[in-house]
Amino acid sequence: MRLQGKKAAVLAANDYEDPELWYPYYRLKEEGAEVLLIGTSTSADVLHSKYGFPVQIDCRVDEVSAADFDAVIIPGGWAPDRMRRCPMTVAFVRDVFKRGGVVAAICHAGWMLASADVLRGKTVTSIPAIRVDMENAGAKWVDKEVVVDGTLVTSRLPGDLPAYGREIVTVMAKG
């Protein structure tokens, strides 16, 4: 239980990639972290994945403070494109990052990192389809299953989830 006393936010929006939300959620809980599922300021109470699987959010981003979280996890799918349209969600990610909290993003979640302006000078990975977006936001992009640059943890695809989960836990446990 390496994360006892730690608190993490897992962001949620419609069209999230199922395993990219649930794997980190349960992995962090398994290590003892308190984990909240957080929607955008205008989201419904129940959101649906790309495949229709529902998730009940615990709260909305306007009901929490980044100062209360040790980490924010951003799943992929098309959800990051929805999340980045909410200025409060973008600010939440930026604030966790600026405070030195862990910010973890997989697949298309790099869009949120670009919108939060946290990529400048960082080495990251993502799904190759958004490589140019990441580079244009100031990142050095590499094709690896998981990349850790300070407290920023990035990964590519659902097949990389074991390495991604391992590194999130490792970086959170250090903080």
Contacts in CASP RR format, 6 or more apart in sequence:
PFRMAT RR
TARGET T0000
AUTHOR 0000-0000-0000
METHOD contacts of the structure
MODEL  1
MRLQGKKAAVLAANDYEDPELWYPYYRLKEEGAEVLLIGTSTSADVLHSK
YGFPVQIDCRVDEVSAADFDAVIIPGGWAPDRMRRCPMTVAFVRDVFKRG
GVVAAICHAGWMLASADVLRGKTVTSIPAIRVDMENAGAKWVDKEVVVDG
TLVTSRLPGDLPAYGREIVTVMAKG
1 31 0 8 1.000
1 32 0 8 1.000
2 31 0 8 1.000
2 32 0 8 1.000
2 169 0 8 1.000
2 172 0 8 1.000
2 173 0 8 1.000
3 28 0 8 1.000
3 31 0 8 1.000
3 32 0 8 1.000
3 33 0 8 1.000
3 169 0 8 1.000
3 172 0 8 1.000
3 173 0 8 1.000
4 31 0 8 1.000
4 32 0 8 1.000
4 33 0 8 1.000
5 32 0 8 1.000
5 33 0 8 1.000
5 34 0 8 1.000
6 28 0 8 1.000
6 32 0 8 1.000
6 33 0 8 1.000
6 34 0 8 1.000
6 70 0 8 1.000
6 71 0 8 1.000
6 172 0 8 1.000
7 33 0 8 1.000
7 34 0 8 1.000
7 35 0 8 1.000
7 36 0 8 1.000
7 68 0 8 1.000
7 69 0 8 1.000
7 70 0 8 1.000
7 71 0 8 1.000
8 28 0 8 1.000
8 33 0 8 1.000
8 34 0 8 1.000
8 35 0 8 1.000
8 36 0 8 1.000
8 69 0 8 1.000
8 70 0 8 1.000
8 71 0 8 1.000
8 72 0 8 1.000
8 73 0 8 1.000
8 102 0 8 1.000
8 172 0 8 1.000
9 35 0 8 1.000
9 36 0 8 1.000
9 38 0 8 1.000
9 64 0 8 1.000
9 69 0 8 1.000
9 71 0 8 1.000
9 72 0 8 1.000
9 73 0 8 1.000
9 92 0 8 1.000
9 96 0 8 1.000
10 21 0 8 1.000
10 24 0 8 1.000
10 25 0 8 1.000
10 28 0 8 1.000
10 35 0 8 1.000
10 36 0 8 1.000
10 37 0 8 1.000
10 38 0 8 1.000
10 72 0 8 1.000
10 73 0 8 1.000
10 75 0 8 1.000
11 38 0 8 1.000
11 39 0 8 1.000
11 61 0 8 1.000
11 72 0 8 1.000
11 73 0 8 1.000
11 74 0 8 1.000
11 75 0 8 1.000
11 79 0 8 1.000
11 83 0 8 1.000
11 89 0 8 1.000
11 93 0 8 1.000
11 112 0 8 1.000
12 21 0 8 1.000
12 37 0 8 1.000
12 38 0 8 1.000
12 39 0 8 1.000
12 43 0 8 1.000
12 47 0 8 1.000
12 55 0 8 1.000
12 57 0 8 1.000
12 75 0 8 1.000
12 79 0 8 1.000
13 39 0 8 1.000
13 40 0 8 1.000
13 43 0 8 1.000
13 47 0 8 1.000
13 79 0 8 1.000
13 80 0 8 1.000
13 82 0 8 1.000
13 83 0 8 1.000
14 43 0 8 1.000
14 47 0 8 1.000
14 48 0 8 1.000
14 78 0 8 1.000
14 79 0 8 1.000
14 82 0 8 1.000
15 48 0 8 1.000
15 49 0 8 1.000
15 50 0 8 1.000
15 77 0 8 1.000
15 78 0 8 1.000
15 79 0 8 1.000
15 82 0 8 1.000
16 47 0 8 1.000
16 49 0 8 1.000
16 50 0 8 1.000
16 55 0 8 1.000
16 75 0 8 1.000
16 76 0 8 1.000
16 77 0 8 1.000
16 78 0 8 1.000
16 79 0 8 1.000
17 49 0 8 1.000
17 50 0 8 1.000
17 75 0 8 1.000
17 76 0 8 1.000
17 77 0 8 1.000
17 79 0 8 1.000
17 106 0 8 1.000
17 107 0 8 1.000
17 108 0 8 1.000
17 158 0 8 1.000
18 49 0 8 1.000
18 50 0 8 1.000
18 51 0 8 1.000
18 53 0 8 1.000
19 158 0 8 1.000
19 161 0 8 1.000
20 75 0 8 1.000
20 76 0 8 1.000
20 77 0 8 1.000
20 106 0 8 1.000
20 107 0 8 1.000
20 109 0 8 1.000
20 158 0 8 1.000
20 161 0 8 1.000
21 37 0 8 1.000
21 49 0 8 1.000
21 55 0 8 1.000
21 75 0 8 1.000
21 76 0 8 1.000
23 158 0 8 1.000
23 161 0 8 1.000
23 164 0 8 1.000
23 165 0 8 1.000
24 73 0 8 1.000
24 75 0 8 1.000
24 104 0 8 1.000
24 161 0 8 1.000
24 164 0 8 1.000
24 165 0 8 1.000
24 168 0 8 1.000
25 35 0 8 1.000
25 37 0 8 1.000
25 73 0 8 1.000
27 165 0 8 1.000
27 168 0 8 1.000
27 169 0 8 1.000
28 35 0 8 1.000
28 71 0 8 1.000
28 73 0 8 1.000
28 168 0 8 1.000
28 169 0 8 1.000
28 172 0 8 1.000
29 35 0 8 1.000
31 169 0 8 1.000
31 172 0 8 1.000
31 173 0 8 1.000
33 70 0 8 1.000
33 71 0 8 1.000
33 172 0 8 1.000
36 58 0 8 1.000
36 59 0 8 1.000
36 64 0 8 1.000
37 55 0 8 1.000
37 56 0 8 1.000
37 57 0 8 1.000
37 58 0 8 1.000
38 57 0 8 1.000
38 58 0 8 1.000
38 59 0 8 1.000
38 60 0 8 1.000
38 61 0 8 1.000
38 64 0 8 1.000
38 92 0 8 1.000
39 47 0 8 1.000
39 57 0 8 1.000
39 59 0 8 1.000
39 60 0 8 1.000
39 61 0 8 1.000
39 89 0 8 1.000
40 60 0 8 1.000
40 61 0 8 1.000
40 82 0 8 1.000
40 83 0 8 1.000
40 85 0 8 1.000
40 86 0 8 1.000
40 88 0 8 1.000
40 89 0 8 1.000
41 60 0 8 1.000
41 61 0 8 1.000
41 62 0 8 1.000
41 86 0 8 1.000
41 88 0 8 1.000
41 89 0 8 1.000
42 60 0 8 1.000
42 86 0 8 1.000
43 57 0 8 1.000
43 60 0 8 1.000
45 56 0 8 1.000
45 57 0 8 1.000
46 54 0 8 1.000
46 55 0 8 1.000
46 56 0 8 1.000
46 57 0 8 1.000
47 54 0 8 1.000
47 55 0 8 1.000
47 57 0 8 1.000
48 54 0 8 1.000
48 55 0 8 1.000
49 55 0 8 1.000
50 77 0 8 1.000
50 78 0 8 1.000
61 86 0 8 1.000
61 88 0 8 1.000
61 89 0 8 1.000
61 92 0 8 1.000
62 88 0 8 1.000
64 92 0 8 1.000
66 72 0 8 1.000
66 91 0 8 1.000
66 92 0 8 1.000
66 95 0 8 1.000
66 96 0 8 1.000
66 99 0 8 1.000
67 95 0 8 1.000
67 99 0 8 1.000
69 96 0 8 1.000
69 101 0 8 1.000
70 101 0 8 1.000
70 102 0 8 1.000
70 172 0 8 1.000
70 175 0 8 1.000
71 96 0 8 1.000
71 101 0 8 1.000
71 102 0 8 1.000
71 103 0 8 1.000
71 104 0 8 1.000
71 168 0 8 1.000
71 172 0 8 1.000
72 92 0 8 1.000
72 93 0 8 1.000
72 96 0 8 1.000
72 101 0 8 1.000
72 102 0 8 1.000
72 103 0 8 1.000
72 104 0 8 1.000
73 104 0 8 1.000
73 105 0 8 1.000
73 168 0 8 1.000
74 80 0 8 1.000
74 83 0 8 1.000
74 93 0 8 1.000
74 103 0 8 1.000
74 104 0 8 1.000
74 105 0 8 1.000
74 106 0 8 1.000
74 109 0 8 1.000
74 110 0 8 1.000
74 112 0 8 1.000
74 113 0 8 1.000
75 106 0 8 1.000
75 107 0 8 1.000
75 109 0 8 1.000
76 105 0 8 1.000
76 106 0 8 1.000
76 107 0 8 1.000
76 108 0 8 1.000
76 109 0 8 1.000
77 107 0 8 1.000
77 108 0 8 1.000
77 109 0 8 1.000
78 108 0 8 1.000
79 108 0 8 1.000
80 105 0 8 1.000
80 108 0 8 1.000
80 109 0 8 1.000
80 110 0 8 1.000
80 111 0 8 1.000
80 112 0 8 1.000
81 108 0 8 1.000
81 111 0 8 1.000
83 89 0 8 1.000
83 90 0 8 1.000
83 112 0 8 1.000
84 90 0 8 1.000
84 111 0 8 1.000
84 112 0 8 1.000
84 114 0 8 1.000
84 115 0 8 1.000
89 112 0 8 1.000
90 112 0 8 1.000
90 115 0 8 1.000
90 116 0 8 1.000
91 116 0 8 1.000
93 103 0 8 1.000
93 112 0 8 1.000
93 113 0 8 1.000
93 115 0 8 1.000
93 116 0 8 1.000
93 118 0 8 1.000
94 116 0 8 1.000
94 117 0 8 1.000
94 118 0 8 1.000
96 102 0 8 1.000
96 103 0 8 1.000
97 103 0 8 1.000
97 116 0 8 1.000
97 118 0 8 1.000
97 151 0 8 1.000
97 152 0 8 1.000
100 151 0 8 1.000
101 151 0 8 1.000
101 175 0 8 1.000
102 151 0 8 1.000
102 152 0 8 1.000
102 153 0 8 1.000
102 168 0 8 1.000
102 171 0 8 1.000
102 172 0 8 1.000
102 175 0 8 1.000
103 113 0 8 1.000
103 118 0 8 1.000
103 151 0 8 1.000
103 152 0 8 1.000
103 153 0 8 1.000
104 152 0 8 1.000
104 153 0 8 1.000
104 154 0 8 1.000
104 155 0 8 1.000
104 164 0 8 1.000
104 168 0 8 1.000
105 112 0 8 1.000
105 113 0 8 1.000
105 124 0 8 1.000
105 126 0 8 1.000
105 152 0 8 1.000
105 153 0 8 1.000
105 154 0 8 1.000
105 155 0 8 1.000
106 126 0 8 1.000
106 154 0 8 1.000
106 155 0 8 1.000
106 156 0 8 1.000
106 157 0 8 1.000
106 160 0 8 1.000
106 161 0 8 1.000
106 164 0 8 1.000
107 126 0 8 1.000
107 127 0 8 1.000
107 155 0 8 1.000
107 156 0 8 1.000
107 157 0 8 1.000
107 158 0 8 1.000
108 126 0 8 1.000
108 127 0 8 1.000
108 129 0 8 1.000
108 130 0 8 1.000
109 126 0 8 1.000
109 154 0 8 1.000
110 119 0 8 1.000
110 124 0 8 1.000
110 126 0 8 1.000
110 130 0 8 1.000
110 133 0 8 1.000
110 134 0 8 1.000
110 154 0 8 1.000
111 130 0 8 1.000
111 133 0 8 1.000
113 119 0 8 1.000
113 124 0 8 1.000
113 134 0 8 1.000
113 137 0 8 1.000
113 139 0 8 1.000
113 152 0 8 1.000
113 154 0 8 1.000
114 133 0 8 1.000
114 134 0 8 1.000
114 136 0 8 1.000
114 137 0 8 1.000
117 137 0 8 1.000
118 152 0 8 1.000
119 134 0 8 1.000
119 137 0 8 1.000
119 138 0 8 1.000
119 139 0 8 1.000
120 137 0 8 1.000
120 138 0 8 1.000
120 139 0 8 1.000
121 138 0 8 1.000
121 139 0 8 1.000
121 140 0 8 1.000
122 138 0 8 1.000
122 139 0 8 1.000
122 140 0 8 1.000
122 149 0 8 1.000
122 152 0 8 1.000
123 139 0 8 1.000
123 140 0 8 1.000
123 141 0 8 1.000
123 142 0 8 1.000
123 147 0 8 1.000
123 149 0 8 1.000
124 134 0 8 1.000
124 139 0 8 1.000
124 140 0 8 1.000
124 141 0 8 1.000
124 142 0 8 1.000
124 147 0 8 1.000
124 149 0 8 1.000
124 152 0 8 1.000
124 154 0 8 1.000
125 141 0 8 1.000
125 142 0 8 1.000
125 143 0 8 1.000
125 144 0 8 1.000
125 145 0 8 1.000
125 146 0 8 1.000
125 147 0 8 1.000
125 154 0 8 1.000
125 155 0 8 1.000
125 156 0 8 1.000
126 134 0 8 1.000
126 141 0 8 1.000
126 154 0 8 1.000
126 155 0 8 1.000
126 156 0 8 1.000
127 156 0 8 1.000
127 157 0 8 1.000
128 143 0 8 1.000
128 156 0 8 1.000
131 141 0 8 1.000
134 141 0 8 1.000
135 141 0 8 1.000
143 156 0 8 1.000
144 156 0 8 1.000
145 155 0 8 1.000
145 156 0 8 1.000
145 159 0 8 1.000
145 160 0 8 1.000
145 163 0 8 1.000
145 164 0 8 1.000
146 153 0 8 1.000
146 154 0 8 1.000
146 155 0 8 1.000
146 160 0 8 1.000
146 163 0 8 1.000
146 164 0 8 1.000
146 165 0 8 1.000
146 166 0 8 1.000
146 167 0 8 1.000
147 153 0 8 1.000
147 154 0 8 1.000
147 155 0 8 1.000
148 167 0 8 1.000
148 170 0 8 1.000
148 171 0 8 1.000
150 171 0 8 1.000
151 171 0 8 1.000
153 164 0 8 1.000
153 167 0 8 1.000
153 168 0 8 1.000
153 171 0 8 1.000
155 161 0 8 1.000
155 163 0 8 1.000
155 164 0 8 1.000
155 167 0 8 1.000
END
